[in-house]
Amino acid sequence: MTGEPEQVEKAPVTHDNWTYNPNPFLLAKTLIVSGQGTALVCAVGPNTRAGVAEEKLNIEDEETPL
């Protein structure tokens, strides 16, 4: 979520690895470098992690006397 260009390996959650808390989630505009996979969309827009962060930063501009 910080925008860093570091590659992170993803793996599906299985019965054997679920206790190690794997992170199988992809963020919007994620670039796949290699491999193949199937994605299931669980949330869009303001219901995503990035969307929640954007909503918190969405502060309306107030007019100032200047």
HURA-V202340 format. One line per field, one symbol per residue. ss: DSSP state (a for helix, b for strand, c for the rest). psi: psi as a letter, one per 40 degrees, with the letter a starting at -180 (. if undefined). burial: I if it has 24 or more other C-alpha atoms within 12 Angstrom, else O. A space follows every 10 residues. Layout:
ss=???
psi=???
burial=???
This chain:
ss=cccccccccc cccccccaaa cccccccccc cccccccccc ccccaaacaa aaaaaaaccc cccccc
psi=eeehfhhhhi iihiddedee figeiiiifh hhdiaiihih hdiibeeidd ddddddeghi hihie.
burial=OOOOOOOOOO OOOOOOOOOO OOOOIIOOOO OOOOOOOOOO OOOOOOOOOO OOOOOOOOOO OOOOOO
